[in-house]
Amino acid sequence: MLNILKNSALKKFLSYIKPYRWFIVAATFCGLLKYNIPLVLPWVFKDVIDRLLLPSSFDFARFHSMMIGLIVLYLFWALFTYLRSFFADRAGQRLIFDLRHELYVHLQRMSLSFYEKRQVGSVASRLIGDISVAQSFVGAAFTNTIMDASSLIFITVLLFHMNWRLALVSIAVFPFYVILNKFFKSRIRKTSMLAQRKMEEISGNLHEKLGGISIIQSYTREKAEERLFFHDNREYLSYQLENINHNATALAVIGFLTSVAPILVVWYGALQVVHGHLTVGQLTAFYAYLGMFYGPLNRLTELNILLANSQSAIERIFEVFNTSPEVVDSPIAKEYGPVKGEIKFSNVHFTYEVSKTTLKDINLHIPAGCTVALVGPSGAGKSTFVKLIPRFYDVTSGKITIDGWDIRDFKLNCLRRQIATVPQEPILFSGTIYENIVFGKPNATEEDVQAAAISANAHDFICKLPNGYQTEIGEGGMKLSGGQRQRISLARAFLKNAPILLLDEATSALDSKAENLIQQALKRLMIGRTTLIIAHRLSTIQSANMIIVFDNGEIVEIGNHQELLEQSYGLYRGLYEEQFNKKSIMAIK
């Protein structure tokens, strides 16, 4: 136990017990009584055998009073057993509630780069699975370890008090117990960690594959995915079987040691009785106490296995806690706003990795209320450019200002309240349409939500649904069409009413009717706002005030549609002609 507590992750884990320490104290106190009350029983048996069963000194009154006393004592034992479980489990459940909540809050604060390196399902595995495993540390292992240790100490004192020679015989196997316990614990912990990591991988893959089940089925990849899952599941099974093997071996070997000890005691004790150095009652009591001595030892072996599993889970939990967000509030961050929306990039460089620069020497001034389109080949840096404004990433060098204030001087919540984002693929959550729209402004009234839906051209189709705004849309809005999902996403942005709008053009995959409705809504949404549009189809951004052309992380052209088309060898003109020619060919076909 002491070696376990030296672990830094466990120390942090145990710090969560502090608010509930009195529950633990009460559970431990009740547990001490629960475990130690039965120690009276062998002593009574010794007295009964050695004195009361002798016909010449049999005292019925004393005998009956002792039996009644034992019954009363065990009534208290039942009460303390209940209280011990009540307090220990209460502390465990509350601690896990706090830990899970704090881990979720921490995950909410993590930067976008954290999630780009991990599968969502694997993160959820730590939040749900690992914390459940760790719960057993408090719910049973922590208090049981203290109680078993106290019983061992108390029983050891009694054994040596009764007969020190017999006591030495009884604990002869104890050193072997300690060595074997340590040996098996390291192996159990290792296989447990491997199994939990594999389950994290399986959870991540499962989340991805079930989320894309329509693609798997359309490409008839069911058998291939079945084989992949089988191999992953079999690897997890191999770790679990290895862990079971270590567990079973530990229990068998240590069980053998604890079974041999009583045999040695009976062997040596019988000889002592024959030679008149020990009474039958003393040998009987000693044997009973020995059973009580090795009972806690066996439980400590099982708890050691439990602790090894819990420890690996706790370490994985605090791996996440020990990962700090890359983007945080600066010490001088303030609440600014409301802003007008003037954005300025000054000598901005950004890189994801030291060896690879994504954006180079970006200098740009976007006036408030201006509509700016971002154009360029795939991988040119458009999406990264947009992600820097709400500080999903921080610039490597240079600075970005809004209305003259460095965005790093804004509190993150304040900065992101000034910005509304409409992604190309709308992100909706399980729940009702109303809940998804009000996500943009939790304190909005029903009238506000309806007005936002009207502006987004969503109100009419919502009213035709069976339950209107209270219609459940399923995971990711799967019960809605693509155009309907996008209009719900737009309604959310209308409701937020932020002065800066980041828009990933989202109509290329829609039919003409849905596209027209969304384009109308977008025009209304952009009025009076500083709007940055990542443009995929150049025909949709010809009215933009400014078009910025990216290539290899640099701004290579700036101008409006007409100005850029007049550049004979410009990248924008080449991209536009390429799209126009493809469109003409498609029309001919």
KOLFI-274255 format. One record per residue (C-alpha): residue in one letter; y negated, x negated, z negated; residue number from 1. Coordinates in steps of 0.02 Angstrom, whole numbers, plus 50000, padded with zeros to 5 digits. Layout:
<sites>
SITE  aa     c2     c1     c3    i
SITE   a      Y      X      Z  NUM
...
</sites>
This chain:
<sites>
SITE  aa     c2     c1     c3    i
SITE   m  50000  50000  50000    1
SITE   l  49880  49858  49956    2
SITE   n  49913  49772  50121    3
SITE   i  49880  49935  50212    4
SITE   l  49713  49957  50125    5
SITE   k  49657  49786  50188    6
SITE   n  49651  49860  50362    7
SITE   s  49470  49894  50412    8
SITE   a  49510  50054  50508    9
SITE   l  49600  50123  50356   10
SITE   k  49455  50076  50243   11
SITE   k  49340  50176  50356   12
SITE   f  49465  50318  50360   13
SITE   l  49476  50321  50170   14
SITE   s  49286  50330  50160   15
SITE   y  49303  50508  50226   16
SITE   i  49397  50551  50067   17
SITE   k  49242  50521  49960   18
SITE   p  49172  50700  49969   19
SITE   y  49343  50764  49914   20
SITE   r  49388  50628  49789   21
SITE   w  49400  50754  49648   22
SITE   f  49531  50851  49746   23
SITE   i  49628  50688  49763   24
SITE   v  49604  50648  49579   25
SITE   a  49664  50822  49530   26
SITE   a  49811  50811  49650   27
SITE   t  49858  50640  49584   28
SITE   f  49846  50696  49402   29
SITE   c  49953  50850  49436   30
SITE   g  50072  50743  49536   31
SITE   l  50092  50619  49394   32
SITE   l  50141  50761  49279   33
SITE   k  50255  50837  49412   34
SITE   y  50347  50673  49438   35
SITE   n  50353  50616  49257   36
SITE   i  50395  50778  49164   37
SITE   p  50578  50764  49223   38
SITE   l  50588  50595  49136   39
SITE   v  50610  50689  48973   40
SITE   l  50777  50762  49030   41
SITE   p  50887  50604  49024   42
SITE   w  50819  50562  48851   43
SITE   v  50869  50736  48789   44
SITE   f  51043  50715  48866   45
SITE   k  51061  50548  48777   46
SITE   d  51020  50635  48612   47
SITE   v  51139  50779  48648   48
SITE   i  51284  50665  48693   49
SITE   d  51263  50539  48553   50
SITE   r  51217  50654  48407   51
SITE   l  51223  50840  48437   52
SITE   l  51398  50847  48509   53
SITE   l  51471  50760  48358   54
SITE   p  51550  50903  48256   55
SITE   s  51493  50829  48091   56
SITE   s  51308  50830  48139   57
SITE   f  51291  50970  48265   58
SITE   d  51126  51062  48232   59
SITE   f  51120  51228  48326   60
SITE   a  50937  51262  48283   61
SITE   r  50881  51093  48348   62
SITE   f  50989  51112  48504   63
SITE   h  50918  51284  48548   64
SITE   s  50739  51228  48516   65
SITE   m  50763  51078  48631   66
SITE   m  50832  51187  48772   67
SITE   i  50689  51313  48754   68
SITE   g  50566  51168  48751   69
SITE   l  50640  51102  48914   70
SITE   i  50623  51273  48997   71
SITE   v  50440  51286  48942   72
SITE   l  50411  51108  49002   73
SITE   y  50481  51150  49173   74
SITE   l  50367  51302  49183   75
SITE   f  50222  51180  49170   76
SITE   w  50312  51071  49297   77
SITE   a  50312  51218  49421   78
SITE   l  50125  51247  49391   79
SITE   f  50083  51063  49418   80
SITE   t  50192  51059  49574   81
SITE   y  50090  51204  49647   82
SITE   l  49922  51126  49598   83
SITE   r  49971  50956  49666   84
SITE   s  50013  51028  49838   85
SITE   f  49860  51142  49835   86
SITE   f  49735  51003  49798   87
SITE   a  49816  50870  49909   88
SITE   d  49832  50983  50061   89
SITE   r  49657  51052  50036   90
SITE   a  49585  50876  50033   91
SITE   g  49687  50828  50186   92
SITE   q  49634  50978  50289   93
SITE   r  49450  50958  50244   94
SITE   l  49453  50772  50281   95
SITE   i  49533  50801  50451   96
SITE   f  49406  50937  50489   97
SITE   d  49263  50816  50452   98
SITE   l  49344  50674  50548   99
SITE   r  49382  50780  50702  100
SITE   h  49206  50853  50701  101
SITE   e  49124  50683  50682  102
SITE   l  49233  50609  50819  103
SITE   y  49184  50752  50935  104
SITE   v  49000  50724  50895  105
SITE   h  49024  50538  50930  106
SITE   l  49107  50578  51097  107
SITE   q  48959  50689  51143  108
SITE   r  48845  50539  51117  109
SITE   m  48947  50418  51221  110
SITE   s  48869  50358  51382  111
SITE   l  48930  50413  51553  112
SITE   s  49011  50242  51581  113
SITE   f  49131  50277  51436  114
SITE   y  49204  50429  51526  115
SITE   e  49206  50345  51696  116
SITE   k  49327  50216  51625  117
SITE   r  49443  50343  51540  118
SITE   q  49538  50500  51580  119
SITE   v  49473  50656  51493  120
SITE   g  49648  50702  51436  121
SITE   s  49674  50533  51353  122
SITE   v  49513  50554  51253  123
SITE   a  49568  50729  51202  124
SITE   s  49735  50654  51146  125
SITE   r  49644  50549  51016  126
SITE   l  49537  50694  50960  127
SITE   i  49684  50812  50935  128
SITE   g  49850  50719  50927  129
SITE   d  49804  50558  50836  130
SITE   i  49701  50648  50705  131
SITE   s  49846  50766  50670  132
SITE   v  49960  50616  50643  133
SITE   a  49830  50536  50529  134
SITE   q  49820  50695  50425  135
SITE   s  49988  50656  50345  136
SITE   f  49912  50501  50266  137
SITE   v  49807  50608  50149  138
SITE   g  49911  50767  50143  139
SITE   a  50067  50679  50079  140
SITE   a  50074  50491  50091  141
SITE   f  49919  50443  49994  142
SITE   t  49949  50546  49838  143
SITE   n  50139  50527  49845  144
SITE   t  50124  50337  49848  145
SITE   i  50021  50338  49688  146
SITE   m  50139  50460  49603  147
SITE   d  50297  50367  49652  148
SITE   a  50221  50202  49599  149
SITE   s  50176  50273  49429  150
SITE   s  50352  50341  49407  151
SITE   l  50426  50172  49451  152
SITE   i  50318  50084  49322  153
SITE   f  50356  50211  49186  154
SITE   i  50543  50212  49221  155
SITE   t  50549  50022  49226  156
SITE   v  50471  50016  49052  157
SITE   l  50600  50142  48988  158
SITE   l  50745  50046  49065  159
SITE   f  50694  49882  48986  160
SITE   h  50663  49970  48820  161
SITE   m  50839  50043  48822  162
SITE   n  50933  49886  48876  163
SITE   w  50847  49738  48957  164
SITE   r  51009  49660  49022  165
SITE   l  51061  49820  49109  166
SITE   a  50884  49840  49175  167
SITE   l  50892  49668  49258  168
SITE   v  51056  49716  49340  169
SITE   s  50982  49880  49403  170
SITE   i  50833  49796  49489  171
SITE   a  50932  49651  49562  172
SITE   v  50918  49728  49736  173
SITE   f  50730  49758  49724  174
SITE   p  50675  49594  49809  175
SITE   f  50786  49637  49958  176
SITE   y  50705  49809  49964  177
SITE   v  50530  49734  49975  178
SITE   i  50578  49610  50112  179
SITE   l  50668  49739  50219  180
SITE   n  50527  49866  50198  181
SITE   k  50401  49742  50265  182
SITE   f  50518  49692  50407  183
SITE   f  50545  49871  50469  184
SITE   k  50365  49926  50443  185
SITE   s  50295  49802  50571  186
SITE   r  50420  49860  50702  187
SITE   i  50393  50044  50669  188
SITE   r  50205  50022  50681  189
SITE   k  50220  49929  50847  190
SITE   t  50333  50059  50931  191
SITE   s  50228  50200  50860  192
SITE   m  50071  50124  50938  193
SITE   l  50158  50106  51107  194
SITE   a  50220  50286  51099  195
SITE   q  50047  50353  51057  196
SITE   r  49965  50253  51197  197
SITE   k  50093  50319  51320  198
SITE   m  50064  50497  51261  199
SITE   e  49878  50469  51287  200
SITE   e  49914  50416  51467  201
SITE   i  50027  50567  51494  202
SITE   s  49894  50684  51424  203
SITE   g  49763  50610  51540  204
SITE   n  49874  50626  51694  205
SITE   l  49926  50802  51644  206
SITE   h  49746  50859  51628  207
SITE   e  49705  50789  51800  208
SITE   k  49860  50854  51890  209
SITE   l  49857  51030  51818  210
SITE   g  49671  51039  51857  211
SITE   g  49712  50999  52039  212
SITE   i  49871  51101  52053  213
SITE   s  49811  51187  52213  214
SITE   i  49797  51018  52302  215
SITE   i  49969  50965  52240  216
SITE   q  50045  51126  52306  217
SITE   s  49951  51124  52470  218
SITE   y  50012  50947  52507  219
SITE   t  50186  50992  52443  220
SITE   r  50180  50850  52316  221
SITE   e  50274  50945  52180  222
SITE   k  50431  50836  52190  223
SITE   a  50332  50674  52194  224
SITE   e  50229  50728  52043  225
SITE   e  50389  50784  51957  226
SITE   r  50461  50607  51980  227
SITE   l  50302  50525  51914  228
SITE   f  50300  50637  51762  229
SITE   f  50486  50605  51734  230
SITE   h  50459  50416  51734  231
SITE   d  50309  50427  51615  232
SITE   n  50402  50547  51502  233
SITE   r  50557  50436  51503  234
SITE   e  50453  50284  51453  235
SITE   y  50378  50385  51310  236
SITE   l  50554  50439  51262  237
SITE   s  50612  50257  51259  238
SITE   y  50473  50212  51136  239
SITE   q  50514  50362  51029  240
SITE   l  50701  50322  51029  241
SITE   e  50664  50143  50981  242
SITE   n  50553  50207  50841  243
SITE   i  50692  50325  50785  244
SITE   n  50815  50180  50787  245
SITE   h  50700  50077  50674  246
SITE   n  50672  50226  50560  247
SITE   a  50857  50265  50546  248
SITE   t  50905  50084  50518  249
SITE   a  50773  50064  50383  250
SITE   l  50832  50221  50293  251
SITE   a  51015  50170  50307  252
SITE   v  50995  49989  50251  253
SITE   i  50877  50028  50109  254
SITE   g  50983  50180  50062  255
SITE   f  51132  50063  50049  256
SITE   l  51037  49948  49931  257
SITE   t  50981  50092  49820  258
SITE   s  51160  50158  49816  259
SITE   v  51235  49990  49769  260
SITE   a  51121  49971  49617  261
SITE   p  51197  50119  49518  262
SITE   i  51372  50051  49554  263
SITE   l  51321  49884  49479  264
SITE   v  51248  49974  49328  265
SITE   v  51407  50077  49298  266
SITE   w  51515  49921  49321  267
SITE   y  51416  49817  49198  268
SITE   g  51372  49963  49082  269
SITE   a  51554  50019  49063  270
SITE   l  51600  49844  49004  271
SITE   q  51455  49852  48879  272
SITE   v  51519  50020  48811  273
SITE   v  51696  49952  48794  274
SITE   h  51632  49804  48694  275
SITE   g  51526  49917  48584  276
SITE   h  51357  49851  48645  277
SITE   l  51306  50019  48722  278
SITE   t  51338  50203  48680  279
SITE   v  51401  50331  48805  280
SITE   g  51237  50427  48786  281
SITE   q  51134  50272  48824  282
SITE   l  51237  50233  48979  283
SITE   t  51222  50415  49037  284
SITE   a  51033  50414  49010  285
SITE   f  51016  50244  49093  286
SITE   y  51114  50305  49244  287
SITE   a  51005  50461  49256  288
SITE   y  50846  50357  49244  289
SITE   l  50913  50240  49377  290
SITE   g  50932  50389  49495  291
SITE   m  50752  50433  49458  292
SITE   f  50703  50251  49487  293
SITE   y  50780  50236  49659  294
SITE   g  50728  50411  49710  295
SITE   p  50544  50358  49718  296
SITE   l  50598  50196  49803  297
SITE   n  50685  50295  49941  298
SITE   r  50533  50408  49957  299
SITE   l  50421  50254  49969  300
SITE   t  50531  50194  50113  301
SITE   e  50504  50360  50203  302
SITE   l  50320  50354  50160  303
SITE   n  50311  50177  50227  304
SITE   i  50373  50244  50394  305
SITE   l  50247  50385  50385  306
SITE   l  50108  50264  50342  307
SITE   a  50155  50150  50487  308
SITE   n  50141  50296  50608  309
SITE   s  49980  50356  50527  310
SITE   q  49905  50183  50528  311
SITE   s  49927  50161  50716  312
SITE   a  49848  50333  50745  313
SITE   i  49702  50291  50630  314
SITE   e  49673  50126  50720  315
SITE   r  49665  50218  50887  316
SITE   i  49542  50345  50816  317
SITE   f  49426  50208  50754  318
SITE   e  49439  50116  50919  319
SITE   v  49333  50261  50984  320
SITE   f  49219  50262  50832  321
SITE   n  49192  50075  50853  322
SITE   t  49139  50098  51034  323
SITE   s  48951  50120  51033  324
SITE   p  48853  50218  51164  325
SITE   e  48770  50103  51289  326
SITE   v  48619  50218  51299  327
SITE   v  48536  50260  51132  328
SITE   d  48365  50305  51065  329
SITE   s  48252  50155  51037  330
SITE   p  48178  50131  50862  331
SITE   i  48007  50186  50928  332
SITE   a  48070  50335  51029  333
SITE   k  47960  50490  51017  334
SITE   e  47951  50670  51072  335
SITE   y  47841  50681  51227  336
SITE   g  47802  50830  51334  337
SITE   p  47795  50947  51414  338
SITE   v  47780  50827  51561  339
SITE   k  47706  50859  51732  340
SITE   g  47843  50762  51822  341
SITE   e  47761  50605  51894  342
SITE   i  47899  50474  51912  343
SITE   k  47874  50289  51943  344
SITE   f  48003  50151  51970  345
SITE   s  47935  49976  51940  346
SITE   n  48040  49824  51993  347
SITE   v  48199  49915  51943  348
SITE   h  48366  49825  51956  349
SITE   f  48530  49900  51901  350
SITE   t  48709  49837  51898  351
SITE   y  48871  49913  51834  352
SITE   e  48952  49742  51828  353
SITE   v  48875  49569  51811  354
SITE   s  48946  49515  51979  355
SITE   k  48888  49668  52076  356
SITE   t  48709  49731  52090  357
SITE   t  48696  49915  52136  358
SITE   l  48507  49937  52148  359
SITE   k  48387  49796  52190  360
SITE   d  48199  49786  52169  361
SITE   i  48161  49972  52174  362
SITE   n  47976  50011  52175  363
SITE   l  47929  50192  52202  364
SITE   h  47797  50318  52151  365
SITE   i  47840  50504  52156  366
SITE   p  47691  50618  52120  367
SITE   a  47715  50770  52009  368
SITE   g  47776  50923  52104  369
SITE   c  47835  50820  52252  370
SITE   t  48000  50856  52342  371
SITE   v  48092  50695  52380  372
SITE   a  48251  50678  52481  373
SITE   l  48367  50530  52457  374
SITE   v  48461  50478  52614  375
SITE   g  48581  50339  52659  376
SITE   p  48761  50293  52692  377
SITE   s  48895  50325  52561  378
SITE   g  48883  50196  52422  379
SITE   a  48703  50152  52462  380
SITE   g  48644  50189  52284  381
SITE   k  48575  50367  52295  382
SITE   s  48678  50442  52153  383
SITE   t  48648  50291  52041  384
SITE   f  48461  50304  52073  385
SITE   v  48461  50485  52015  386
SITE   k  48569  50450  51861  387
SITE   l  48443  50323  51797  388
SITE   i  48307  50456  51774  389
SITE   p  48394  50555  51633  390
SITE   r  48458  50388  51565  391
SITE   f  48641  50417  51600  392
SITE   y  48626  50230  51626  393
SITE   d  48488  50110  51575  394
SITE   v  48404  49996  51702  395
SITE   t  48459  49815  51698  396
SITE   s  48279  49759  51723  397
SITE   g  48113  49839  51764  398
SITE   k  48062  50010  51701  399
SITE   i  48051  50194  51747  400
SITE   t  47906  50300  51686  401
SITE   i  47874  50487  51681  402
SITE   d  47690  50533  51670  403
SITE   g  47657  50351  51626  404
SITE   w  47779  50345  51479  405
SITE   d  47929  50229  51488  406
SITE   i  48082  50342  51485  407
SITE   r  48159  50225  51354  408
SITE   d  48018  50277  51236  409
SITE   f  48072  50460  51249  410
SITE   k  48201  50526  51128  411
SITE   l  48353  50560  51235  412
SITE   n  48356  50746  51194  413
SITE   c  48172  50760  51234  414
SITE   l  48191  50667  51400  415
SITE   r  48339  50770  51457  416
SITE   r  48252  50934  51412  417
SITE   q  48126  50890  51547  418
SITE   i  48261  50877  51680  419
SITE   a  48376  51006  51760  420
SITE   t  48527  50950  51860  421
SITE   v  48619  51048  51994  422
SITE   p  48773  50949  52053  423
SITE   q  48853  50966  52223  424
SITE   e  49011  51034  52142  425
SITE   p  48954  51161  52011  426
SITE   i  49020  51132  51835  427
SITE   l  49059  51293  51744  428
SITE   f  49154  51321  51582  429
SITE   s  49284  51445  51526  430
SITE   g  49200  51600  51457  431
SITE   t  49084  51733  51527  432
SITE   i  48953  51723  51662  433
SITE   y  48821  51757  51529  434
SITE   e  48880  51611  51423  435
SITE   n  48874  51494  51572  436
SITE   i  48697  51542  51620  437
SITE   v  48629  51539  51443  438
SITE   f  48701  51363  51428  439
SITE   g  48536  51306  51505  440
SITE   k  48434  51383  51362  441
SITE   p  48536  51442  51212  442
SITE   n  48393  51542  51135  443
SITE   a  48357  51642  51294  444
SITE   t  48351  51831  51290  445
SITE   e  48458  51944  51400  446
SITE   e  48302  51980  51503  447
SITE   d  48277  51793  51531  448
SITE   v  48458  51772  51585  449
SITE   q  48447  51918  51705  450
SITE   a  48283  51855  51778  451
SITE   a  48361  51683  51807  452
SITE   a  48510  51765  51894  453
SITE   i  48394  51867  52006  454
SITE   s  48298  51710  52054  455
SITE   a  48463  51624  52096  456
SITE   n  48521  51771  52205  457
SITE   a  48665  51796  52084  458
SITE   h  48618  51961  52000  459
SITE   d  48687  52074  52137  460
SITE   f  48862  52001  52143  461
SITE   i  48869  51990  51953  462
SITE   c  48831  52176  51936  463
SITE   k  48974  52217  52055  464
SITE   l  49101  52128  51943  465
SITE   p  49206  52237  51824  466
SITE   n  49117  52177  51666  467
SITE   g  48954  52117  51741  468
SITE   y  48879  51972  51646  469
SITE   q  49023  51978  51520  470
SITE   t  49154  51944  51655  471
SITE   e  49272  51801  51608  472
SITE   i  49269  51672  51747  473
SITE   g  49419  51562  51698  474
SITE   e  49426  51373  51685  475
SITE   g  49294  51295  51796  476
SITE   g  49245  51467  51862  477
SITE   m  49408  51480  51960  478
SITE   k  49391  51670  51974  479
SITE   l  49230  51651  52074  480
SITE   s  49200  51593  52252  481
SITE   g  49114  51427  52289  482
SITE   g  48949  51513  52330  483
SITE   q  48956  51619  52173  484
SITE   r  48990  51467  52064  485
SITE   q  48843  51376  52141  486
SITE   r  48726  51523  52111  487
SITE   i  48779  51530  51928  488
SITE   s  48740  51344  51918  489
SITE   l  48569  51377  51996  490
SITE   a  48535  51520  51875  491
SITE   r  48568  51398  51732  492
SITE   a  48436  51280  51806  493
SITE   f  48312  51423  51829  494
SITE   l  48334  51472  51647  495
SITE   k  48306  51294  51587  496
SITE   n  48141  51291  51683  497
SITE   a  48124  51102  51675  498
SITE   p  47980  51013  51767  499
SITE   i  48100  50889  51852  500
SITE   l  48246  50945  51960  501
SITE   l  48388  50831  52015  502
SITE   l  48484  50914  52155  503
SITE   d  48641  50858  52245  504
SITE   e  48638  50959  52406  505
SITE   a  48772  51088  52380  506
SITE   t  48786  51200  52532  507
SITE   s  48885  51096  52656  508
SITE   a  49053  51175  52610  509
SITE   l  48992  51356  52608  510
SITE   d  48990  51492  52737  511
SITE   s  48824  51534  52821  512
SITE   k  48789  51689  52715  513
SITE   a  48819  51598  52549  514
SITE   e  48719  51448  52612  515
SITE   n  48570  51557  52658  516
SITE   l  48569  51640  52486  517
SITE   i  48576  51471  52399  518
SITE   q  48443  51394  52511  519
SITE   q  48327  51539  52470  520
SITE   a  48360  51514  52284  521
SITE   l  48333  51327  52299  522
SITE   k  48164  51350  52381  523
SITE   r  48110  51460  52236  524
SITE   l  48181  51338  52110  525
SITE   m  48087  51188  52184  526
SITE   i  47916  51271  52177  527
SITE   g  47802  51176  52058  528
SITE   r  47938  51052  52011  529
SITE   t  47965  50868  52049  530
SITE   t  48126  50879  52148  531
SITE   l  48244  50740  52200  532
SITE   i  48377  50794  52324  533
SITE   i  48527  50688  52372  534
SITE   a  48539  50740  52553  535
SITE   h  48704  50750  52648  536
SITE   r  48643  50852  52796  537
SITE   l  48477  50790  52861  538
SITE   s  48438  50957  52944  539
SITE   t  48410  51034  52771  540
SITE   i  48276  50911  52710  541
SITE   q  48153  50907  52854  542
SITE   s  48020  50994  52749  543
SITE   a  48031  50867  52607  544
SITE   n  47866  50784  52559  545
SITE   m  47950  50614  52556  546
SITE   i  48114  50547  52621  547
SITE   i  48182  50387  52545  548
SITE   v  48315  50293  52642  549
SITE   f  48436  50183  52544  550
SITE   d  48551  50048  52610  551
SITE   n  48652  49924  52506  552
SITE   g  48557  49968  52348  553
SITE   e  48384  49944  52422  554
SITE   i  48249  50060  52488  555
SITE   v  48235  50018  52672  556
SITE   e  48124  50162  52734  557
SITE   i  48002  50288  52661  558
SITE   g  47911  50428  52751  559
SITE   n  47922  50610  52801  560
SITE   h  48045  50675  52931  561
SITE   q  47930  50653  53081  562
SITE   e  47871  50480  53031  563
SITE   l  48048  50416  53008  564
SITE   l  48107  50488  53174  565
SITE   e  47967  50394  53263  566
SITE   q  48042  50227  53208  567
SITE   s  48146  50178  53359  568
SITE   y  48274  50073  53266  569
SITE   g  48263  50149  53093  570
SITE   l  48416  50191  52989  571
SITE   y  48357  50370  52962  572
SITE   r  48340  50401  53148  573
SITE   g  48514  50329  53177  574
SITE   l  48590  50440  53042  575
SITE   y  48498  50593  53108  576
SITE   e  48551  50565  53288  577
SITE   e  48731  50535  53232  578
SITE   q  48734  50702  53139  579
SITE   f  48644  50792  53279  580
SITE   n  48764  50726  53411  581
SITE   k  48916  50777  53306  582
SITE   k  48841  50950  53285  583
SITE   s  48813  50965  53472  584
SITE   i  48992  50913  53509  585
SITE   m  49058  51040  53384  586
SITE   a  48950  51175  53464  587
SITE   i  49019  51133  53637  588
SITE   k  49198  51141  53572  589
</sites>
